[in-house]
Amino acid sequence: MTKTATSDNPYHYNGSNSGRLFFGRQDIFTWILEQTGDELAADQLLILQGPAKIGKTAVLKQIEFGALHPPFVGIYLNLDQIALDSLSALYWEIANAGLTALSRQNIELDTLNHTDFIADPAKAIQQQFLLPTQKLLQEKRPFAQSQPRRLLFLFDNTELLLEQIRAGVLPTNTLATLHTDLTNETTARTLFAIADEPNGRAADLPESLIYHLPPLDEDETVALVRQPVPFTLVQDVAQYIYHVTAGYPHKTHQLCHALYEHQQQYNLSQITVADVAAVHKFTTKNGDSPLPTYDLQGSNAVKQAFRLTHEWEFKRNRSFYLLLAAIVLLAVSILLYSSTGDSPVSQQIAGFLGAETATPTAVSPTPEIQNEAAASLSELAATETPLPTETPSPTPTETPTPTPTATPTSTPTATPDRYPDMIVRDQDGMVMMLIPADTFIMGAAENDFISAPDERPRHEVRLSQFYMDKYEVNVEQYAAFLNRLGSYERACEGVDCAWPNELAGYTSYLIRQDLGDGTVQYYPLTGYASYPINHVSWYGAKLYCESVGARLPTEAEWEYAARGTDDRVYPWGNIQPEPGGDLAIFQSESYENLMPVDALPNGASPFGIFGMAGSLWEWTADWYKETWYAESNISNPTGPETGFARVIRGGAWPFNNRADRIRATNRSSLSPDFISSAVGFRCVRNP
């Protein structure tokens, strides 16, 4: 059974671990922290080992996007996508991956010199990347954090590096040398993910500390299965899926993807054990990644699945002939009851065919209800239902003549021709500005030498009208949201919504107070109610917008609202701003330079939107992909279907956000669970 992945499928699988769903694995994170303590020697390699598709990449990606932050900044390298024919090429790729990772932390280094890496790669990576990074991490460590952040190099598909070593392309001590060069005189660490080898040759690794990654346990698998779906999937069914897949994440994704398509196809309100067994059987039969079988002499649930599956197969084959009869009866029903459309016969037939009717209980393909529908059809076929030729034709005098007053076109439309230019949102008092429908050119020009490759190619985008918050959401508004929600901890799709002052330190103006009776209250620090909320995750921003009847803007909506249709560089025009000026807050040495959300009106966009350059980076709805502009559609684009990081726009206050980073076309990205003093958000809504 070949399934076509859709953007709506929460188990979307694109041939590699998409990272959209991640459960468990907390033990591996604890192990890494234990093995990288300051008091431990750094001479041993850390190895993450396990069979193919056990979730090694997912673990590394979680670390890259903040699972161990602090204390680590993860630098991910997929050895399947870089040249492994020389150490100079490898070290060059490592340094460039490090620059990308540091940019997510608002840390930028000088441009690398490729020639030096060819001449002496070990010396080049030390002098151009490792030592400057160590100095910056030491100087810019977060408030109240006693130790600076450290680098953690994450090597995926390390077995490919071993193959090059065994083939004599690289020296035999490459792995140990690589580890030494990256950790020498720095506080960096390395982690190598290696797939199990059938012949056990991974045993020829240098002295290492190895963590063997096991399958997910039952609780983790049940969470992976049940959390993303909107329909009912009971505990017993999720446990059965665990037994079928043995806790392998890849196999669980595949089966759940097929189950979701099955549920959508038949509009099921509940998935049963029989559905799981049927989909599993059908998938295996067609050779589409066969899943392991499970002992049918096991639990009663599995025995029930085996019985119901065979019943389902029998009824499915027999239903073909009943379907033909249903089509004929449906035609009869339309002829006989077209004036009302609500006859019992048409209701039963429509229910059997899965059509949408006014009676939702008639739509379900579960074996039990299919049996009832088939029985109803059999009874209908056995009755003396008159054929169309036997039905008396209505005479012209019996046909009511429609009157002119019944013509729908005479009813005036209730849709306004013009929406207000400005509205005030009832839920939080936010002013929203109308952004009219139009077409604009998105991205930077080819001759814009300060633009990045991900800002190109320029392309035409057509957007429908929408409303956007005039200001970034402020501390007072977000505090009120948390008071309604009750907590910030794991309260936004299992992720912290935001961090208050007690956790984030002085760069947060959000105060959490324990009232002593089991409840807490959130409020802004005195004098800072109108400052922009920060230390908020993408999930915390998304849930806030939804709670006030809005949503996060798409990347295209954000850029259009920031620069309009005249191809300007900044929201206010093409004049390059100066730090400390009246256009934007950027390149600041101190967080105290931040201002209220309604400050700096001279820096507003063509549509009167404040703070779209500098101040805080702003979350958008889209997944990030560097080459997305070459693939994006023209009309109301919504970004890639999957990804590891969400797009952020606008630049922010820290010292390394210079004028080039607050241009309206500049793009960056962060893991959606990442929380920073330099990231906030605003909302949009459709008219």
N, C-alpha and C positions, 0 to 999 in steps of 0.2 A: 504494500500500500504506500504509494508515493504521495507525500503531503506537500502542498505548496505553503510555505511559510507566509503568514500575513502579519501586518503590523499590530493586529489586535491580539495575536496569540501570545500570552504571557510566557509560554515555553518556547518562543521562537528560537530555532537552532539553525545556524548558518554554516555549519561545518567546523567550527572551532568554538571553544568555550566563550560564549558571548559576555559572560560576567554579569548578566542581568540578574541572575538569581545566585545567591551565595549563602549557604547555611553551614553551621558547625565550624570545624577546623580551629576552634579557639585553642586547642592544645598545642598546635604547631606554632601559633603566635607566642604562647607562653614559653615554649621550648626555645625559640629563637632569642627571646629576651634573657632567658636564663643562661644561654651559652655565649651571650655577647656582653655580659656584665663587665664593668671596668676592672674588676679584680681578676678576671680570667685572661689567660694567654690568648693571643689572636693568631697563633701560628697554625691552628688546625682549621681545615676547610669544613664548612657546614654544608651538608648534602641533604636535599629533599628527594627521596627516591620512592618510586612506586610504578605500577604498570601503566600502560598508555591509557589516557582518558580517565584517570582517577581523580583529576582536579588539581594537578600541580600548577598549571598555568593560572587557574583561578586564584590560588593562594598567592602567587607572585603578583598578580594584578591587584589583588586587595592590598598588599603591602605597598605597591607602587602608589596607590591612590589613598594612602593614609591609615591603613589598619594598624601600623606601628608608629604613628606620628602623634605626639612625640614618643620616643626619642629619635626615630629614624626617618630619614628622607630616602624613599625607595627609588632606585634607578633600574629600570627594567630593560633587559636586552634579550631579544629573541634570536638565538644563534641560527635559526632556520632562515633568517631574512638578511643576514649580513655576510660579507666575504670572510672566509676562514682560511685563506691561502697564505697569510702572512701576519706576523704580530703587529706590524705597523698599521695594517688595515683594521685589525681588531681593536687596537688601542684608540684609533681615530674614532671608530664607531662608539666605543665606550664613552669617550669624552663628550661627543655630541649628544648622546643620550643623557649624560649628566647635565648638560646645559639646559635641555628641555625640562628635566625634572626640577631643576633649581628655579626655572622661570615660573613654575607653578607656586613656588614659595616666595615669589616677588624678589628673587635674587638673580642678578645678572652678572656675568663675567665678561671679560674682554674677548674679542674674536680669537679663535684658535688659529695657529699657524700650521698648515698642513705639512709644509716642508720639514719642520722640526720632527713631526711624527714619523716621517719616512727615514730621517737620519738616525734618530734615537727615540723610539716610542716610549720606553720606560721613563726617560728623563723628561720628555715632552709632557706626558700626562701628569707627572709630578709637579712640574713648574707651572704649566699653563692651566691645570684644572684642580688637582688635589690640594695643593698648598693654598692657593687663593680661596678655594671653597672653605677650607678649614678656618681660615682667618675670618671670613664673612660670617660663617655660622657661629663662631665664637663671639663676634661683635654684636650680631643681631639676634641673639637668642631671646626667646620670649620672656617677658617680665616674670619674675619669681621662679624661673626655671634655673636650677643651680648648674646643670650641665648643658653644654651646647648640643644641638642636634648633630647626629652623625649620619654618614652615608651608608647605605646598604645596597650593594650591587647585586642584582637579581638576574642570574643567568638561566634562561629557559632553553630546553632541548640541548643540554650539555653533552648528550651522547654523540651529537654531531661533531663536537670539538674532539671528543675521544677518538672518533673515527679518523679524523685528520691526523691526530697524533700517531695512531697505529699504522696509518698509511705512510708515515714518514714525511708528510707535508709540513708538520710543525714539530718542534723538539719534544722529546719525551717528557720533559719536566714542565711543559707549558702551563698545566693547570696550577701547579705549585708556584711557578714564577708569576703567573697572573695574579694569584692571591697575594703574594708578597709585595708585588709592585703597587697594588691598589691599597694595601693596608699599611705599608711602611711609612712611618713618621706621620701618620694620620690616625684619626679615630674611626676610619671606615671599616666595614666588614663585608664579607662576600657570602652569597648563598647560591648554590648550584642545584638546579632541578634536573634529575637524570631518570630516564625511563629504565625499568627493569630489562635486563638482557637475558634471552633464553639460555645462553651458554654461561651466564654468571660472570662475564668478563669485567663487569663493573667493579669487581673485587680488586682490580689492579690500580685503583685510585690511590692517590697519596693519603697520608694519615688524615683521617676525617672523622667528624662526628655526623652520624647518619640518622635521619628521621625517616622511617618507613611510613609513607602516607597510606592509611587504611581506607576502605570504603566508608561511606557515611553510616552512622549507626541508625537504629530504627527511628529514634526521635528526630534526628536531623533529616532523614528521608521524608518522614511524615510532614515536617515543616516545609520542606522543599516542594512537596506535592500540594499541600492544602492552602498555603498562604496566598498564592497569586490569583486564584480563580474566584469569580463572582457567584458560581453556582455551588450547590451543596455537595461536598465530598466527605463522607463520614469517615471516622477514625478507622473502622475495620477495612474500608476500601484502601485507604492510604497504607495501612499495614500490609495488605495483600500486595500492593505495588512494591513495597520494600522487599517482600519475599521473592517476587518475580525478578527484580533487578539486582538483588543482593547488595543494595546500597551504592551501586556504581552511579556517580552523578550523570555521566554521559548517557547511560542506558535509561536512567530515570527521566532525563530530559526528553529522550526520544519517545518513550512510551507516553509521557504526559502530553507531549505535543500532539501525538495521534489521538489521544483521548479528548483533548480540547477541540480538535477539528471534528471529531465524532459528536461531541456535545453541541457544537455550533450547527452542524449539518441537520441534526434531528431536534434542535431546540429543547434539549433535556434540561429539566430543573434539578436533576440529581443524577450523579454517576453511581452505578451499582457495581458490585463485584462481577456480575455477568458482563457488563460493558467492558470492564478491564480485561477479562478473560477473552472476550470476543475480539477486541482490538488487538490484543497480544497474539492471539491465534492467527488472525488475518494478516498481521504484519509479518509474522514468522513465515507463514505459508508462502507469501510473495517474495521472500528472500530479502526483504528490506531490513538489514541489520538484525538478524535473528537474536532474540533475547533468551536467556537461560530458562530452561523449564523448571518447574517446581513440583515436588513430590505430591501427586494427587491423593496420596493416602494420608496427607497431613491434616490440617485443621478442617473443621466443618465448613468454614467460609470458602476454602479452596474446593472442597467437594461440591458445594453448592454452585460455585462458579463453573466447574466442569459440567454439571448437569444442565445449568441454564444456558451455557454456551451451545451445547448440542441442540437444545430446544430452539434457540435463536436461529441457528443455521437452518433447521428444518422449516421454521416459519418463514425465514427470509426467502427460501426457494419457492415455497408455496405461494407467497404473497405476490409473485409476478403475475400469476393468472388472476388473482383477485384485483390487482391493480388495473388490468385491462377492463374487468367488469366495472371497476370504480369509475374509469374514464367515461364509459358509456352512460352509467347512471348519473355522472356529473352533468353530461350534456342534457340528459332528460330533465334534471333538476333545474338547469338554467332556463330551459324552454318553459317549464311549467311554473316556475316561481320567480321569474326575472323581475316582476313588479315589486316583490318584497325582499327577496334575497335572504330570507331567514327561516326557510322551511326546515323541518326536522331532517328530511332526507339530505338536503344540501349541507346541513351542519355536520351530519355523520360522515358524509363522503369527504368533505373538506378536512375534517379532523383526521381521517385515515390518510389522506394525501399529505398532511403536514402544512396545509394552507393556514394563513392567519384568519381567524374568525373571532367573533365576539365571545366565544366560549373557550378560554385558554385550556381547560382541562381536556379538551378534545385533541390536543396536540401533544403526542409523546410516542416515540418509537420503542419504548421498553417492551420486552417480550410479552409481559402480562397485558399491557394496553393494546399492543398489536393484535393479540389474540382476541380481545374484546371487539376491536374494530373489525377484524376479519369475520367474526361471528355476526356482527351487525350487518355486514355486507351480504353474507350468506342468507340471512333472514330477509333482507331487502330483495335479493334476487329471486327468492322463493315466493314473494307476494305477487298479487295481481296488479303490478304497477303498469298503468297504461302506457303503450308505446306512443311516440310522437304522432304517428299517423292516425292513431285512434283518439287523439285529443281533439275535441271540437275547436275549430278555429274561431277565434273571437271575431265578431262582426264589426264593421266600421262604426256602427252606432254605439257599440259597447266600449269603444276606446275613448277615454277622456281626452278632450282637446286641451293642450297646454295653453295657459293664458299668458299674455305678455308680462304680467307682474312676476311670473315665476322665472323669468330669464335672469341667470346669475349676473350677467354683465350690468344689470341695472342697479346692483347693490354697490354703494360707494365703498372704496377701500379704506381700511383703518390704518394702513401703513403710512407713516409721515413721509413726505417728500424730502424733508430736511431735518436732520437730527440736531439737537442743541450743540453748540460749539463747546460747551462745558457743562458737566454735571457734577453733583456731589454724592458720593457713595453713602448710602444710609448706614451701613454697618460700622464704618470707622471714620466717617467724615472726610475721606480722601477726595480731593478735587481731581477729576478726570477730564482730559482734553480729547476732543474728537480729532482723530487722524484720518483725513479723507482718503477714499479709494484713489489709487493712482499707480502709475508705473514709474520705477526709478532704476538707476544703474547701481547695482550692488557690487562692492569690492573695490580694490585699488587699481589704479592705472598701471599698465606694464612698465612705464617709465618712472614710476614712483620708487626711487631707489631706497627709501627707508621702509618700504612695505615688506611684509613677509610672504613667502610662497603660498601660505594658506589663505591669503587675502585675494588671490587670483585664481582663475581669470575673472575679469569684470563680466557681469552678465545682467541681463534685463530681468526684472522681477515685477510682477503685477500683484498688488495687494488689495483686498477688500477693506472697507473702512472699519475702524475699531476705535475704542477709547483706551487711553493710556494714562496711568497715574501721573499727575503733574510733578509730584515729588517722590523721592524714595520713601518707602515705608519707614516710619520713625519708631523710636524706642517706646513711646507711650502707646502707640497703636499695637505694637507687637506684645507689649506687656499685657494689654487687655485681652489679646488672643490667647496667651498662655493662661490667664486667669480663667477663661472659658474652658480651655483644654484641661487644665488641672496640673499639668506637669510638662517639663521639657524633655525628660529622660525617656528615650526610646519611644516617644509618643508620636513621632511622624514616620509612619511606615517602618517601625522598628529601629529608627535612627533618632539620635538626639535632634530635636528641632533647632535648638540654639543653645549657646552657653552663656549663663549669666555671669555677673562680675565675680562671684565666689569661685568660679571655675576658670574663667578666661583672664582674670586679672584687671588691671587698670584700663585696658583698652575696651572694656565693655561698660556701658552706662545702664545696663539692665540689672536691677537688684532683685534678688530672691530673698524673701523673709519668711521664716518659719513662725507661724502664729501660735504654736504651742499646743494646739488642739488637734493635731494630725493634718492640718491644712497649711498651705503656703500661699503667699501673695507675691505677685510680681508688679514692680513699679519702676519708673525711670529714676535715675539719680537726680536729685534736686538741681534744676537748672538745665537739664539735658533732655527733657521730654521730646523736643522737636529735632533732636539729632538723629541721623540715620541709624537704623538697627544694623548691627553687624554680628559676627560670630554666629551666623545662621546657615544651616545646611540647605542644600537644594530641596530636600524633602520638607524642611521647615518652611521654606519660601513657598513651595507648591501648595502645601496644606493651608497656609495662611490665605493665599489668593483664592483657593476654593472655598474657604470659610466665609469670604465676603462676596461670593458670587462672581468671582473673576478667575483668571488663570495667569500663568507666566507667559511673557511674550515669546514668540518665536524669534530666532536670530534675525530673520529678515524684517520682521516688524520693528525690532529694536533699532536696527540700522536706519530704516526709513524714517522712524520718528526722530532719530538723532540728526540726520543730515538732509532730509527732504529730497527734492528732485533736482537741485542745482549743483550736485556733485561737489559739495563743499568738503573740506578736510575735517573741520571741527564742527560741533553743533552751532557755534556762533558765526562761523565763516571760515576764512582761510588764514587769518592772523594767528601766528604762532604765539601761544601764551607764555607768560613768565611765571616762575614759582612765586607764590605770595601775591599774585595779581588778583584782578577782580573777575577773572573768567573761569578758573578751575582750581581745585585743590589737588596738587600733585607734587612729586619730588620733595616731600616733606621729611625732615629729620625727626619730627615728633608727631605723635598721634593727636596731641593737643591742638594741632592746626586744623583739625576737622571742624566743620561749621554746621549750623542747622540746615535742614533740607531746603528751606526757602531762601538760602543765602545766594549771592552772586547771580542776580537776574541777568546781568550782561552776558552770562555764559549759557543762557537758555537756547534751546533748539528752535528751528523755524516754526514749530507748532507750540512753543511756549512751555516745553518740558525742561525742568531744572535738573542739573547735576548729572548729565549724561556723559560728561568727561571728567575724570578724576573723582574725588571723594571716595566712593567705593566701587569695586567691580560689581556688576549686577548679574545674577543668575538669569539664564533664559531657559526655555523649554527644550531646546534641541540637544541631541547627542552631538559630540564633536567628532569631525573627521577632517583631516588635513586637506584632502583632495575633494571635499564635498562640492565646491563651487563648479567643478567640471561635470558634476553629475546632477546637480539640483534642477528641479523642474521650475518653470517660469511662474506659475500661478499659485500664490499662497503656499510657498514651500515650508515644510515642517521639519527638515533635517533628516539625517539617517534614521533607519528603523532601530538600530542598536548601537551600542558603544560602551566605552568604559568611563568616559568623562562627559560632563555637560559644558556647553559653551558659556563663558562669562564675557561680558562686554564692558567697555567704558574706561578701563584703567582705574587707579586708586591713589590714595594719598601717599604711600611709602616712597622713600628716597629714590628707589630704583625705577619708579614709574615716571620716566621722563616724558617730554612732549610727544615723542613718537608713539608712546604706548597709550595715549589717551585720544588718538585719532579715532574718528567714528568708524573706520573700516577695520581697526585692529581687533584681532581675535585671540582669545586664550581659552583655557579649559581647566576644569577641576573635577575630581571625583565628586559625585553628588553627596557623599557623606562628609566631605571635607568642610572644616569650620575654621574661619580665619577672621582676623580683625579688619581685613581689607575687602570683605565681600558682604554685600547686601542685596536688595532686590526692589523691584516695583512690579505692579500687576497691570494687566490689560483685560478688556472684556469686549465682546461683540455688542453692537447696538441693540 
